[in-house]
Amino acid sequence: MLKICGMTSAKFASAAEQLGIDFLGFIFYPPSPRHLTDEKAVHIANSLSGRAKRVGVFVFSPLDEILAKAASLHLSIVQLHGDYAPAVASKLQENGLEVWKTIHSAQDLQPNYPCDGFLVDAKVQGMVGGTGLRSDWSLISKIRETGRKSILAGGISPENLAEAMQSGADILDLNSSLESPKGVKSLARLAILAEKLRSLA
């Protein structure tokens, strides 16, 4: 299964959904070049058919803000970056949301944390994701031992998609490799991904 994170336009999001991408990521973190205002997020969400599941990406956002955005945008999944207390994740699950917790190393993997999946991403000082740098793909096997979903982000591109598939991850998450310039999703890069998917089918 595939996720594209960092939706920046309704046209790209709609094209990705039509391609058959399973998950589309909406980032709510002002320092990110992919940050969405509420108005733009609603505009993109309204352009979609609903076939792809919507993932809200949050960094230190309070619980009430996450729940409000989940309701207004019909999010299915919440992706948590940062040191969120287990109680926050539990409350999100109680409200019918699937929770993915981001990790960067084996030390971050907490088997008892109340989440549905762990997402592996690269760690760069001062950044929380979307770096384009390769993460520790070996963590996928450790996540699978917990019985949770495994989501692999960090350095995945159309060019190395076949290799990423060999990691055993349940979901592959592409972001910056589909951009030109940085922060702007490219329909040309999406077309390259589509061609790669056809060749691997």
mmCIF file of the C-alpha atoms, coordinates in Angstrom:
data_MODEL
# 
_entry.id   MODEL 
# 
loop_
_atom_site.group_PDB 
_atom_site.id 
_atom_site.type_symbol 
_atom_site.label_atom_id 
_atom_site.label_alt_id 
_atom_site.label_comp_id 
_atom_site.label_asym_id 
_atom_site.label_entity_id 
_atom_site.label_seq_id 
_atom_site.pdbx_PDB_ins_code 
_atom_site.Cartn_x 
_atom_site.Cartn_y 
_atom_site.Cartn_z 
_atom_site.occupancy 
_atom_site.B_iso_or_equiv 
_atom_site.pdbx_formal_charge 
_atom_site.auth_seq_id 
_atom_site.auth_comp_id 
_atom_site.auth_asym_id 
_atom_site.auth_atom_id 
_atom_site.pdbx_PDB_model_num 
ATOM 1   C CA . MET A 1 1   ? 0.000   0.000  0.000   1.00 0.00 ? 1   MET A CA 1 
ATOM 2   C CA . LEU A 1 2   ? 1.158   3.544  -0.723  1.00 0.00 ? 2   LEU A CA 1 
ATOM 3   C CA . LYS A 1 3   ? 0.831   6.895  1.027   1.00 0.00 ? 3   LYS A CA 1 
ATOM 4   C CA . ILE A 1 4   ? 1.778   10.257 -0.386  1.00 0.00 ? 4   ILE A CA 1 
ATOM 5   C CA . CYS A 1 5   ? 2.313   12.829 2.321   1.00 0.00 ? 5   CYS A CA 1 
ATOM 6   C CA . GLY A 1 6   ? 2.256   16.602 2.128   1.00 0.00 ? 6   GLY A CA 1 
ATOM 7   C CA . MET A 1 7   ? -0.691  17.387 -0.124  1.00 0.00 ? 7   MET A CA 1 
ATOM 8   C CA . THR A 1 8   ? -0.255  20.913 -1.446  1.00 0.00 ? 8   THR A CA 1 
ATOM 9   C CA . SER A 1 9   ? -2.893  21.219 -4.162  1.00 0.00 ? 9   SER A CA 1 
ATOM 10  C CA . ALA A 1 10  ? -6.313  19.856 -4.970  1.00 0.00 ? 10  ALA A CA 1 
ATOM 11  C CA . LYS A 1 11  ? -5.199  18.983 -8.507  1.00 0.00 ? 11  LYS A CA 1 
ATOM 12  C CA . PHE A 1 12  ? -2.324  16.806 -7.309  1.00 0.00 ? 12  PHE A CA 1 
ATOM 13  C CA . ALA A 1 13  ? -4.370  15.179 -4.529  1.00 0.00 ? 13  ALA A CA 1 
ATOM 14  C CA . SER A 1 14  ? -7.144  14.285 -6.951  1.00 0.00 ? 14  SER A CA 1 
ATOM 15  C CA . ALA A 1 15  ? -4.664  12.864 -9.463  1.00 0.00 ? 15  ALA A CA 1 
ATOM 16  C CA . ALA A 1 16  ? -2.982  10.786 -6.743  1.00 0.00 ? 16  ALA A CA 1 
ATOM 17  C CA . GLU A 1 17  ? -6.328  9.424  -5.643  1.00 0.00 ? 17  GLU A CA 1 
ATOM 18  C CA . GLN A 1 18  ? -7.239  8.523  -9.217  1.00 0.00 ? 18  GLN A CA 1 
ATOM 19  C CA . LEU A 1 19  ? -3.900  6.733  -9.552  1.00 0.00 ? 19  LEU A CA 1 
ATOM 20  C CA . GLY A 1 20  ? -4.980  4.474  -6.699  1.00 0.00 ? 20  GLY A CA 1 
ATOM 21  C CA . ILE A 1 21  ? -2.825  5.842  -3.882  1.00 0.00 ? 21  ILE A CA 1 
ATOM 22  C CA . ASP A 1 22  ? -4.230  4.422  -0.650  1.00 0.00 ? 22  ASP A CA 1 
ATOM 23  C CA . PHE A 1 23  ? -3.454  7.260  1.797   1.00 0.00 ? 23  PHE A CA 1 
ATOM 24  C CA . LEU A 1 24  ? -3.062  11.020 1.383   1.00 0.00 ? 24  LEU A CA 1 
ATOM 25  C CA . GLY A 1 25  ? -1.275  13.037 4.063   1.00 0.00 ? 25  GLY A CA 1 
ATOM 26  C CA . PHE A 1 26  ? -2.327  16.509 5.254   1.00 0.00 ? 26  PHE A CA 1 
ATOM 27  C CA . ILE A 1 27  ? 0.399   18.265 7.260   1.00 0.00 ? 27  ILE A CA 1 
ATOM 28  C CA . PHE A 1 28  ? -0.502  20.715 10.026  1.00 0.00 ? 28  PHE A CA 1 
ATOM 29  C CA . TYR A 1 29  ? 2.837   22.076 11.175  1.00 0.00 ? 29  TYR A CA 1 
ATOM 30  C CA . PRO A 1 30  ? 3.546   25.735 10.328  1.00 0.00 ? 30  PRO A CA 1 
ATOM 31  C CA . PRO A 1 31  ? 7.351   25.394 9.922   1.00 0.00 ? 31  PRO A CA 1 
ATOM 32  C CA . SER A 1 32  ? 6.827   22.808 7.172   1.00 0.00 ? 32  SER A CA 1 
ATOM 33  C CA . PRO A 1 33  ? 6.731   24.016 3.546   1.00 0.00 ? 33  PRO A CA 1 
ATOM 34  C CA . ARG A 1 34  ? 3.787   21.608 3.197   1.00 0.00 ? 34  ARG A CA 1 
ATOM 35  C CA . HIS A 1 35  ? 1.755   23.112 6.039   1.00 0.00 ? 35  HIS A CA 1 
ATOM 36  C CA . LEU A 1 36  ? -1.923  23.589 5.234   1.00 0.00 ? 36  LEU A CA 1 
ATOM 37  C CA . THR A 1 37  ? -4.149  26.355 6.475   1.00 0.00 ? 37  THR A CA 1 
ATOM 38  C CA . ASP A 1 38  ? -7.634  25.233 7.466   1.00 0.00 ? 38  ASP A CA 1 
ATOM 39  C CA . GLU A 1 39  ? -9.069  26.864 4.341   1.00 0.00 ? 39  GLU A CA 1 
ATOM 40  C CA . LYS A 1 40  ? -6.653  25.138 1.980   1.00 0.00 ? 40  LYS A CA 1 
ATOM 41  C CA . ALA A 1 41  ? -7.053  21.778 3.720   1.00 0.00 ? 41  ALA A CA 1 
ATOM 42  C CA . VAL A 1 42  ? -10.823 21.956 3.319   1.00 0.00 ? 42  VAL A CA 1 
ATOM 43  C CA . HIS A 1 43  ? -10.437 22.935 -0.348  1.00 0.00 ? 43  HIS A CA 1 
ATOM 44  C CA . ILE A 1 44  ? -8.235  19.913 -1.029  1.00 0.00 ? 44  ILE A CA 1 
ATOM 45  C CA . ALA A 1 45  ? -10.452 17.561 0.975   1.00 0.00 ? 45  ALA A CA 1 
ATOM 46  C CA . ASN A 1 46  ? -13.538 18.717 -0.910  1.00 0.00 ? 46  ASN A CA 1 
ATOM 47  C CA . SER A 1 47  ? -11.869 17.871 -4.232  1.00 0.00 ? 47  SER A CA 1 
ATOM 48  C CA . LEU A 1 48  ? -11.497 14.200 -3.296  1.00 0.00 ? 48  LEU A CA 1 
ATOM 49  C CA . SER A 1 49  ? -13.874 11.298 -3.860  1.00 0.00 ? 49  SER A CA 1 
ATOM 50  C CA . GLY A 1 50  ? -13.113 9.713  -0.517  1.00 0.00 ? 50  GLY A CA 1 
ATOM 51  C CA . ARG A 1 51  ? -11.539 6.565  -1.950  1.00 0.00 ? 51  ARG A CA 1 
ATOM 52  C CA . ALA A 1 52  ? -8.134  7.316  -0.432  1.00 0.00 ? 52  ALA A CA 1 
ATOM 53  C CA . LYS A 1 53  ? -7.947  7.491  3.342   1.00 0.00 ? 53  LYS A CA 1 
ATOM 54  C CA . ARG A 1 54  ? -6.898  10.855 4.748   1.00 0.00 ? 54  ARG A CA 1 
ATOM 55  C CA . VAL A 1 55  ? -4.050  11.087 7.234   1.00 0.00 ? 55  VAL A CA 1 
ATOM 56  C CA . GLY A 1 56  ? -3.575  14.159 9.407   1.00 0.00 ? 56  GLY A CA 1 
ATOM 57  C CA . VAL A 1 57  ? 0.043   14.793 10.388  1.00 0.00 ? 57  VAL A CA 1 
ATOM 58  C CA . PHE A 1 58  ? 0.457   16.647 13.692  1.00 0.00 ? 58  PHE A CA 1 
ATOM 59  C CA . VAL A 1 59  ? 3.467   17.890 15.645  1.00 0.00 ? 59  VAL A CA 1 
ATOM 60  C CA . PHE A 1 60  ? 2.752   18.933 19.249  1.00 0.00 ? 60  PHE A CA 1 
ATOM 61  C CA . SER A 1 61  ? -0.816  19.994 18.387  1.00 0.00 ? 61  SER A CA 1 
ATOM 62  C CA . PRO A 1 62  ? -3.262  19.847 21.320  1.00 0.00 ? 62  PRO A CA 1 
ATOM 63  C CA . LEU A 1 63  ? -5.846  17.069 21.420  1.00 0.00 ? 63  LEU A CA 1 
ATOM 64  C CA . ASP A 1 64  ? -8.856  19.322 20.840  1.00 0.00 ? 64  ASP A CA 1 
ATOM 65  C CA . GLU A 1 65  ? -7.270  20.806 17.724  1.00 0.00 ? 65  GLU A CA 1 
ATOM 66  C CA . ILE A 1 66  ? -6.525  17.344 16.319  1.00 0.00 ? 66  ILE A CA 1 
ATOM 67  C CA . LEU A 1 67  ? -10.082 16.173 16.948  1.00 0.00 ? 67  LEU A CA 1 
ATOM 68  C CA . ALA A 1 68  ? -11.532 19.305 15.343  1.00 0.00 ? 68  ALA A CA 1 
ATOM 69  C CA . LYS A 1 69  ? -9.459  18.889 12.178  1.00 0.00 ? 69  LYS A CA 1 
ATOM 70  C CA . ALA A 1 70  ? -10.247 15.170 12.044  1.00 0.00 ? 70  ALA A CA 1 
ATOM 71  C CA . ALA A 1 71  ? -13.958 15.948 12.107  1.00 0.00 ? 71  ALA A CA 1 
ATOM 72  C CA . SER A 1 72  ? -13.898 18.767 9.556   1.00 0.00 ? 72  SER A CA 1 
ATOM 73  C CA . LEU A 1 73  ? -11.670 16.949 7.065   1.00 0.00 ? 73  LEU A CA 1 
ATOM 74  C CA . HIS A 1 74  ? -13.009 13.429 7.614   1.00 0.00 ? 74  HIS A CA 1 
ATOM 75  C CA . LEU A 1 75  ? -9.612  12.091 8.600   1.00 0.00 ? 75  LEU A CA 1 
ATOM 76  C CA . SER A 1 76  ? -9.314  8.341  9.100   1.00 0.00 ? 76  SER A CA 1 
ATOM 77  C CA . ILE A 1 77  ? -5.815  8.355  10.579  1.00 0.00 ? 77  ILE A CA 1 
ATOM 78  C CA . VAL A 1 78  ? -3.786  10.641 12.805  1.00 0.00 ? 78  VAL A CA 1 
ATOM 79  C CA . GLN A 1 79  ? 0.011   10.560 12.473  1.00 0.00 ? 79  GLN A CA 1 
ATOM 80  C CA . LEU A 1 80  ? 1.747   11.803 15.612  1.00 0.00 ? 80  LEU A CA 1 
ATOM 81  C CA . HIS A 1 81  ? 5.233   13.345 15.569  1.00 0.00 ? 81  HIS A CA 1 
ATOM 82  C CA . GLY A 1 82  ? 6.801   14.237 18.876  1.00 0.00 ? 82  GLY A CA 1 
ATOM 83  C CA . ASP A 1 83  ? 6.440   13.209 22.479  1.00 0.00 ? 83  ASP A CA 1 
ATOM 84  C CA . TYR A 1 84  ? 2.685   12.659 22.686  1.00 0.00 ? 84  TYR A CA 1 
ATOM 85  C CA . ALA A 1 85  ? 1.459   11.093 25.924  1.00 0.00 ? 85  ALA A CA 1 
ATOM 86  C CA . PRO A 1 86  ? -0.162  7.659  25.604  1.00 0.00 ? 86  PRO A CA 1 
ATOM 87  C CA . ALA A 1 87  ? -3.392  9.168  26.953  1.00 0.00 ? 87  ALA A CA 1 
ATOM 88  C CA . VAL A 1 88  ? -3.638  11.430 23.891  1.00 0.00 ? 88  VAL A CA 1 
ATOM 89  C CA . ALA A 1 89  ? -3.291  8.495  21.509  1.00 0.00 ? 89  ALA A CA 1 
ATOM 90  C CA . SER A 1 90  ? -5.861  6.505  23.500  1.00 0.00 ? 90  SER A CA 1 
ATOM 91  C CA . LYS A 1 91  ? -8.339  9.378  23.334  1.00 0.00 ? 91  LYS A CA 1 
ATOM 92  C CA . LEU A 1 92  ? -7.907  9.623  19.568  1.00 0.00 ? 92  LEU A CA 1 
ATOM 93  C CA . GLN A 1 93  ? -8.604  5.912  19.244  1.00 0.00 ? 93  GLN A CA 1 
ATOM 94  C CA . GLU A 1 94  ? -11.683 6.267  21.445  1.00 0.00 ? 94  GLU A CA 1 
ATOM 95  C CA . ASN A 1 95  ? -12.937 8.818  18.930  1.00 0.00 ? 95  ASN A CA 1 
ATOM 96  C CA . GLY A 1 96  ? -12.671 6.276  16.118  1.00 0.00 ? 96  GLY A CA 1 
ATOM 97  C CA . LEU A 1 97  ? -9.338  7.389  14.697  1.00 0.00 ? 97  LEU A CA 1 
ATOM 98  C CA . GLU A 1 98  ? -6.474  5.127  13.723  1.00 0.00 ? 98  GLU A CA 1 
ATOM 99  C CA . VAL A 1 99  ? -3.187  6.317  15.252  1.00 0.00 ? 99  VAL A CA 1 
ATOM 100 C CA . TRP A 1 100 ? 0.290   6.056  13.736  1.00 0.00 ? 100 TRP A CA 1 
ATOM 101 C CA . LYS A 1 101 ? 3.235   6.967  15.993  1.00 0.00 ? 101 LYS A CA 1 
ATOM 102 C CA . THR A 1 102 ? 6.416   8.183  14.323  1.00 0.00 ? 102 THR A CA 1 
ATOM 103 C CA . ILE A 1 103 ? 9.740   6.690  15.423  1.00 0.00 ? 103 ILE A CA 1 
ATOM 104 C CA . HIS A 1 104 ? 13.331  7.287  14.321  1.00 0.00 ? 104 HIS A CA 1 
ATOM 105 C CA . SER A 1 105 ? 15.280  4.573  16.131  1.00 0.00 ? 105 SER A CA 1 
ATOM 106 C CA . ALA A 1 106 ? 14.851  1.285  17.982  1.00 0.00 ? 106 ALA A CA 1 
ATOM 107 C CA . GLN A 1 107 ? 14.888  3.258  21.258  1.00 0.00 ? 107 GLN A CA 1 
ATOM 108 C CA . ASP A 1 108 ? 11.714  5.075  20.166  1.00 0.00 ? 108 ASP A CA 1 
ATOM 109 C CA . LEU A 1 109 ? 9.780   1.850  19.671  1.00 0.00 ? 109 LEU A CA 1 
ATOM 110 C CA . GLN A 1 110 ? 7.463   1.437  22.657  1.00 0.00 ? 110 GLN A CA 1 
ATOM 111 C CA . PRO A 1 111 ? 5.559   -1.850 22.215  1.00 0.00 ? 111 PRO A CA 1 
ATOM 112 C CA . ASN A 1 112 ? 2.910   -0.834 24.769  1.00 0.00 ? 112 ASN A CA 1 
ATOM 113 C CA . TYR A 1 113 ? 2.164   2.576  23.238  1.00 0.00 ? 113 TYR A CA 1 
ATOM 114 C CA . PRO A 1 114 ? -1.544  2.751  22.272  1.00 0.00 ? 114 PRO A CA 1 
ATOM 115 C CA . CYS A 1 115 ? -1.268  3.059  18.509  1.00 0.00 ? 115 CYS A CA 1 
ATOM 116 C CA . ASP A 1 116 ? -2.290  1.078  15.454  1.00 0.00 ? 116 ASP A CA 1 
ATOM 117 C CA . GLY A 1 117 ? 0.993   1.468  13.621  1.00 0.00 ? 117 GLY A CA 1 
ATOM 118 C CA . PHE A 1 118 ? 4.524   2.807  13.871  1.00 0.00 ? 118 PHE A CA 1 
ATOM 119 C CA . LEU A 1 119 ? 5.929   4.998  11.111  1.00 0.00 ? 119 LEU A CA 1 
ATOM 120 C CA . VAL A 1 120 ? 9.695   5.032  10.540  1.00 0.00 ? 120 VAL A CA 1 
ATOM 121 C CA . ASP A 1 121 ? 11.174  8.341  9.392   1.00 0.00 ? 121 ASP A CA 1 
ATOM 122 C CA . ALA A 1 122 ? 14.626  9.891  9.209   1.00 0.00 ? 122 ALA A CA 1 
ATOM 123 C CA . LYS A 1 123 ? 15.807  12.034 12.105  1.00 0.00 ? 123 LYS A CA 1 
ATOM 124 C CA . VAL A 1 124 ? 17.313  15.417 11.264  1.00 0.00 ? 124 VAL A CA 1 
ATOM 125 C CA . GLN A 1 125 ? 17.976  18.028 13.939  1.00 0.00 ? 125 GLN A CA 1 
ATOM 126 C CA . GLY A 1 126 ? 15.394  20.787 13.731  1.00 0.00 ? 126 GLY A CA 1 
ATOM 127 C CA . MET A 1 127 ? 13.159  18.896 11.291  1.00 0.00 ? 127 MET A CA 1 
ATOM 128 C CA . VAL A 1 128 ? 10.324  16.450 11.874  1.00 0.00 ? 128 VAL A CA 1 
ATOM 129 C CA . GLY A 1 129 ? 10.019  14.808 8.469   1.00 0.00 ? 129 GLY A CA 1 
ATOM 130 C CA . GLY A 1 130 ? 10.005  15.356 4.737   1.00 0.00 ? 130 GLY A CA 1 
ATOM 131 C CA . THR A 1 131 ? 13.786  15.545 4.651   1.00 0.00 ? 131 THR A CA 1 
ATOM 132 C CA . GLY A 1 132 ? 14.236  13.203 1.709   1.00 0.00 ? 132 GLY A CA 1 
ATOM 133 C CA . LEU A 1 133 ? 16.919  11.383 3.682   1.00 0.00 ? 133 LEU A CA 1 
ATOM 134 C CA . ARG A 1 134 ? 16.827  7.638  4.115   1.00 0.00 ? 134 ARG A CA 1 
ATOM 135 C CA . SER A 1 135 ? 15.546  6.368  7.443   1.00 0.00 ? 135 SER A CA 1 
ATOM 136 C CA . ASP A 1 136 ? 16.567  3.149  9.193   1.00 0.00 ? 136 ASP A CA 1 
ATOM 137 C CA . TRP A 1 137 ? 14.632  0.683  7.072   1.00 0.00 ? 137 TRP A CA 1 
ATOM 138 C CA . SER A 1 138 ? 15.741  -2.203 9.317   1.00 0.00 ? 138 SER A CA 1 
ATOM 139 C CA . LEU A 1 139 ? 13.275  -0.966 11.958  1.00 0.00 ? 139 LEU A CA 1 
ATOM 140 C CA . ILE A 1 140 ? 10.407  -2.418 9.941   1.00 0.00 ? 140 ILE A CA 1 
ATOM 141 C CA . SER A 1 141 ? 11.202  -5.955 11.105  1.00 0.00 ? 141 SER A CA 1 
ATOM 142 C CA . LYS A 1 142 ? 11.167  -4.769 14.724  1.00 0.00 ? 142 LYS A CA 1 
ATOM 143 C CA . ILE A 1 143 ? 7.795   -3.095 14.264  1.00 0.00 ? 143 ILE A CA 1 
ATOM 144 C CA . ARG A 1 144 ? 6.337   -6.241 12.760  1.00 0.00 ? 144 ARG A CA 1 
ATOM 145 C CA . GLU A 1 145 ? 7.310   -8.085 15.929  1.00 0.00 ? 145 GLU A CA 1 
ATOM 146 C CA . THR A 1 146 ? 4.930   -5.818 17.875  1.00 0.00 ? 146 THR A CA 1 
ATOM 147 C CA . GLY A 1 147 ? 1.978   -6.859 15.721  1.00 0.00 ? 147 GLY A CA 1 
ATOM 148 C CA . ARG A 1 148 ? 1.321   -3.254 14.633  1.00 0.00 ? 148 ARG A CA 1 
ATOM 149 C CA . LYS A 1 149 ? 1.176   -1.862 11.126  1.00 0.00 ? 149 LYS A CA 1 
ATOM 150 C CA . SER A 1 150 ? 4.558   -0.836 9.758   1.00 0.00 ? 150 SER A CA 1 
ATOM 151 C CA . ILE A 1 151 ? 4.817   2.342  7.709   1.00 0.00 ? 151 ILE A CA 1 
ATOM 152 C CA . LEU A 1 152 ? 8.113   3.220  6.040   1.00 0.00 ? 152 LEU A CA 1 
ATOM 153 C CA . ALA A 1 153 ? 8.965   6.835  5.221   1.00 0.00 ? 153 ALA A CA 1 
ATOM 154 C CA . GLY A 1 154 ? 12.285  8.543  4.650   1.00 0.00 ? 154 GLY A CA 1 
ATOM 155 C CA . GLY A 1 155 ? 14.081  8.503  1.339   1.00 0.00 ? 155 GLY A CA 1 
ATOM 156 C CA . ILE A 1 156 ? 11.509  6.548  -0.681  1.00 0.00 ? 156 ILE A CA 1 
ATOM 157 C CA . SER A 1 157 ? 11.191  7.535  -4.328  1.00 0.00 ? 157 SER A CA 1 
ATOM 158 C CA . PRO A 1 158 ? 9.841   6.067  -7.560  1.00 0.00 ? 158 PRO A CA 1 
ATOM 159 C CA . GLU A 1 159 ? 13.422  5.110  -8.368  1.00 0.00 ? 159 GLU A CA 1 
ATOM 160 C CA . ASN A 1 160 ? 13.949  2.922  -5.282  1.00 0.00 ? 160 ASN A CA 1 
ATOM 161 C CA . LEU A 1 161 ? 10.358  1.767  -4.791  1.00 0.00 ? 161 LEU A CA 1 
ATOM 162 C CA . ALA A 1 162 ? 11.151  -1.857 -5.602  1.00 0.00 ? 162 ALA A CA 1 
ATOM 163 C CA . GLU A 1 163 ? 13.912  -1.888 -2.975  1.00 0.00 ? 163 GLU A CA 1 
ATOM 164 C CA . ALA A 1 164 ? 11.606  -0.291 -0.409  1.00 0.00 ? 164 ALA A CA 1 
ATOM 165 C CA . MET A 1 165 ? 9.034   -2.979 -1.028  1.00 0.00 ? 165 MET A CA 1 
ATOM 166 C CA . GLN A 1 166 ? 11.615  -5.543 0.030   1.00 0.00 ? 166 GLN A CA 1 
ATOM 167 C CA . SER A 1 167 ? 11.654  -3.990 3.526   1.00 0.00 ? 167 SER A CA 1 
ATOM 168 C CA . GLY A 1 168 ? 8.430   -5.810 4.362   1.00 0.00 ? 168 GLY A CA 1 
ATOM 169 C CA . ALA A 1 169 ? 6.604   -2.608 5.336   1.00 0.00 ? 169 ALA A CA 1 
ATOM 170 C CA . ASP A 1 170 ? 2.823   -2.673 5.155   1.00 0.00 ? 170 ASP A CA 1 
ATOM 171 C CA . ILE A 1 171 ? 2.731   0.882  3.776   1.00 0.00 ? 171 ILE A CA 1 
ATOM 172 C CA . LEU A 1 172 ? 5.333   2.928  1.893   1.00 0.00 ? 172 LEU A CA 1 
ATOM 173 C CA . ASP A 1 173 ? 5.208   6.692  2.394   1.00 0.00 ? 173 ASP A CA 1 
ATOM 174 C CA . LEU A 1 174 ? 6.537   9.036  -0.316  1.00 0.00 ? 174 LEU A CA 1 
ATOM 175 C CA . ASN A 1 175 ? 6.871   12.770 0.122   1.00 0.00 ? 175 ASN A CA 1 
ATOM 176 C CA . SER A 1 176 ? 9.747   15.011 -0.990  1.00 0.00 ? 176 SER A CA 1 
ATOM 177 C CA . SER A 1 177 ? 10.768  12.702 -3.866  1.00 0.00 ? 177 SER A CA 1 
ATOM 178 C CA . LEU A 1 178 ? 7.539   13.725 -5.632  1.00 0.00 ? 178 LEU A CA 1 
ATOM 179 C CA . GLU A 1 179 ? 8.257   17.448 -5.408  1.00 0.00 ? 179 GLU A CA 1 
ATOM 180 C CA . SER A 1 180 ? 9.708   20.058 -7.749  1.00 0.00 ? 180 SER A CA 1 
ATOM 181 C CA . PRO A 1 181 ? 10.499  22.546 -6.289  1.00 0.00 ? 181 PRO A CA 1 
ATOM 182 C CA . LYS A 1 182 ? 10.651  21.579 -2.621  1.00 0.00 ? 182 LYS A CA 1 
ATOM 183 C CA . GLY A 1 183 ? 7.271   21.728 -0.957  1.00 0.00 ? 183 GLY A CA 1 
ATOM 184 C CA . VAL A 1 184 ? 5.351   21.611 -4.231  1.00 0.00 ? 184 VAL A CA 1 
ATOM 185 C CA . LYS A 1 185 ? 4.052   18.250 -5.400  1.00 0.00 ? 185 LYS A CA 1 
ATOM 186 C CA . SER A 1 186 ? 4.779   17.594 -9.078  1.00 0.00 ? 186 SER A CA 1 
ATOM 187 C CA . LEU A 1 187 ? 2.360   15.956 -11.495 1.00 0.00 ? 187 LEU A CA 1 
ATOM 188 C CA . ALA A 1 188 ? 5.380   15.012 -13.634 1.00 0.00 ? 188 ALA A CA 1 
ATOM 189 C CA . ARG A 1 189 ? 6.912   13.130 -10.708 1.00 0.00 ? 189 ARG A CA 1 
ATOM 190 C CA . LEU A 1 190 ? 3.543   11.496 -10.028 1.00 0.00 ? 190 LEU A CA 1 
ATOM 191 C CA . ALA A 1 191 ? 3.515   10.276 -13.634 1.00 0.00 ? 191 ALA A CA 1 
ATOM 192 C CA . ILE A 1 192 ? 6.949   8.706  -13.080 1.00 0.00 ? 192 ILE A CA 1 
ATOM 193 C CA . LEU A 1 193 ? 5.573   6.947  -9.993  1.00 0.00 ? 193 LEU A CA 1 
ATOM 194 C CA . ALA A 1 194 ? 2.602   5.696  -11.998 1.00 0.00 ? 194 ALA A CA 1 
ATOM 195 C CA . GLU A 1 195 ? 4.933   4.253  -14.644 1.00 0.00 ? 195 GLU A CA 1 
ATOM 196 C CA . LYS A 1 196 ? 7.027   2.567  -11.962 1.00 0.00 ? 196 LYS A CA 1 
ATOM 197 C CA . LEU A 1 197 ? 3.910   1.028  -10.395 1.00 0.00 ? 197 LEU A CA 1 
ATOM 198 C CA . ARG A 1 198 ? 2.870   -0.338 -13.783 1.00 0.00 ? 198 ARG A CA 1 
ATOM 199 C CA . SER A 1 199 ? 6.293   -1.916 -14.261 1.00 0.00 ? 199 SER A CA 1 
ATOM 200 C CA . LEU A 1 200 ? 6.134   -3.577 -10.845 1.00 0.00 ? 200 LEU A CA 1 
ATOM 201 C CA . ALA A 1 201 ? 2.567   -4.864 -11.206 1.00 0.00 ? 201 ALA A CA 1 
# 
